[in-house]
Amino acid sequence: MQTQTITTNVTKVLSFYKENNIWYADLPAFLDAGLGTKANLMMVDGADTFLDYVSNNTKSTTIKLSTVPFIEADAVLNKLGYGMNSNLLEEVGHAYVDHGAYYLIEKFKDQSINHQLWLCPVTEYVFEGGYPQTIYIQLLKNK
């Protein structure tokens, strides 16, 4: 089980879309590389409700994610620890995984939200090898 914390500097722009009431990370390169299926890209266990919130309940959103603080960041995700809710993942149809990490977002755009969310192992792909201790995000656009 890979559960290392990364310390490299990574900044990416990532889009998410909602289909049949389920949020997915838009990562065609992950699928094309044969690293998993669309069910691996599901955003669940708090990540979905956070995307509803930041997208203002639209069907897609684009976010800048970085391990490096930046002035325009709208929120900071702080890792709480590793774990996962296997029953929930099975119930919603998420691909089988053996780990994940929980994060806490205290504020979004200076509004207190105190929201916990779970990120699956695709996070290790996005951040090139592990789970960052801190992820800074900026909402770029909603559709």
matplotlib code that plots the C-alpha trace (Angstrom):
import matplotlib.pyplot as plt

x = [0.0, 1.5, 0.8, 3.7, 3.6, 5.2, 7.4, 7.9, 6.4, 3.6, 1.0, -1.7, -5.0, -7.6, -11.2, -14.1, -17.5, -20.8, -22.5, -25.7, -25.2, -21.6, -18.5, -15.5, -11.9, -11.3, -8.1, -8.1, -4.3, -4.9, -7.4, -5.3, -2.3, -4.4, -4.0, -7.6, -11.2, -13.7, -14.8, -11.3, -12.0, -15.2, -15.2, -16.9, -16.9, -17.0, -15.1, -18.4, -20.2, -17.2, -17.3, -21.1, -20.2, -17.3, -19.1, -22.2, -24.1, -23.1, -22.0, -18.3, -15.5, -11.9, -9.5, -5.8, -4.1, -0.7, 1.6, 3.1, 1.2, 0.0, -1.7, -4.8, -5.6, -9.3, -8.8, -6.2, -6.6, -4.7, -4.2, -5.7, -4.5, -4.8, -7.9, -11.1, -14.7, -14.8, -18.6, -19.3, -16.9, -18.6, -22.1, -21.4, -19.5, -16.1, -13.3, -11.6, -8.8, -6.8, -6.1, -6.8, -6.4, -8.7, -8.3, -9.9, -10.8, -11.4, -12.3, -13.3, -12.9, -12.8, -16.1, -15.8, -16.8, -14.9, -15.4, -13.7, -13.2, -11.5, -9.1, -8.5, -5.1, -5.6, -4.2, -0.9, -1.0, -2.0, 0.7, 3.3, 3.9, 2.1, -0.4, 0.7, 0.5, -1.1, -3.0, -3.7, -6.6, -8.1, -11.4, -10.8, -14.2, -17.6, -19.9]
y = [0.0, 3.3, 6.0, 8.3, 12.0, 13.8, 16.9, 17.8, 20.9, 20.1, 22.6, 21.4, 22.5, 19.8, 19.7, 17.8, 16.9, 15.7, 12.8, 11.1, 12.9, 11.6, 13.8, 12.5, 13.9, 14.6, 12.6, 10.9, 10.4, 8.2, 6.1, 6.0, 4.8, 1.8, 2.9, 2.4, 2.8, 5.7, 4.2, 5.1, 8.8, 9.1, 11.9, 10.5, 10.7, 14.5, 15.3, 15.2, 17.6, 19.9, 20.0, 20.8, 23.7, 25.2, 24.7, 26.4, 23.2, 23.3, 20.3, 21.0, 23.0, 23.6, 24.0, 24.9, 22.5, 23.1, 21.8, 25.3, 28.2, 30.9, 34.2, 33.5, 30.2, 30.0, 27.1, 24.9, 21.1, 19.8, 16.0, 14.5, 10.9, 7.8, 5.6, 5.0, 4.0, 0.7, 0.2, 3.6, 3.0, -0.3, 1.2, 4.0, 1.8, 3.2, 1.0, -1.2, 0.6, -0.3, 3.1, 6.8, 10.0, 12.3, 16.1, 19.0, 22.3, 24.9, 27.8, 28.4, 32.0, 33.2, 31.4, 28.9, 25.5, 22.9, 20.2, 16.8, 15.0, 11.8, 11.5, 8.2, 6.8, 8.8, 11.6, 9.9, 10.0, 13.7, 14.7, 12.4, 9.8, 10.5, 12.4, 16.0, 17.1, 20.4, 21.1, 24.7, 25.2, 28.0, 27.9, 28.8, 28.3, 26.7, 25.6]
z = [0.0, -1.1, 1.5, 1.4, 1.8, -1.0, -0.6, -4.3, -5.7, -8.1, -9.6, -12.0, -13.4, -13.2, -14.4, -12.8, -14.3, -13.0, -14.8, -13.5, -10.2, -9.8, -9.9, -11.8, -12.2, -15.9, -16.4, -19.9, -19.7, -16.6, -18.5, -21.7, -19.7, -18.5, -14.8, -14.0, -15.1, -15.0, -11.6, -10.2, -11.1, -9.0, -6.4, -3.3, 0.5, 0.9, -2.3, -4.2, -1.8, -1.9, -5.7, -5.5, -3.2, -5.2, -8.5, -7.2, -8.2, -11.8, -13.9, -14.3, -12.6, -13.1, -10.2, -9.9, -7.4, -5.9, -3.2, -3.1, -1.4, -3.8, -3.2, -5.3, -3.4, -2.3, 0.1, 1.8, 2.2, 5.2, 5.4, 8.4, 7.8, 5.8, 5.6, 3.7, 4.1, 2.2, 2.6, 1.1, -1.8, -2.6, -2.2, -4.7, -7.2, -6.8, -8.2, -5.6, -3.8, -0.7, 0.7, 0.5, 2.6, 4.4, 4.2, 6.1, 4.4, 7.1, 4.7, 1.1, -0.1, 3.6, 4.4, 7.2, 5.9, 8.1, 5.5, 5.5, 2.2, 1.0, -1.9, -3.6, -4.9, -8.1, -6.0, -6.1, -9.9, -10.0, -7.5, -9.1, -6.4, -3.1, -1.0, -0.2, 3.4, 2.1, -1.1, -2.1, -4.5, -6.6, -8.4, -12.0, -13.7, -13.5, -16.3]

ax = plt.figure().add_subplot(projection="3d")
ax.plot(x, y, z, "-o")
ax.set_aspect("equal")
plt.show()
